[in-house]
Amino acid sequence: MQSYNEIVKVFCSINNEKDMKQFMREVLTESELNALVFRWRLMKDLYHGETQRSIANKYHISLCKITRGSKILKNKDSISLRLLKKQEIDT
């Protein structure tokens, strides 16, 4: 867990978009970046009211891949939910 805590601190220490983009490209493969972007897209779709079934059909994926995001967004203390709300306000 020490490495996990260390990487969290590293992420928290980056305070500008340019450096964050570069860091993420340095430590993640293209495939890992795509997976992260896709997971966030699923969360946004759920947040905007799309059903799990319609998301599964849209992206040709199983419902199992979507269930985690759905559970996260049902938690009123979710950081992801808070970030999605903030993103909506900021745009």
Secondary structure, 3 states (H helix, E strand, C coil): CHHHHHHHHHHHHCCCHHHHHHHHHHHCCHHHHHHHHHHHHHHHHHHCCCCHHHHHHHHCCCCHHHHHHHHHHHCCCCHHHHHHHHHHHHC
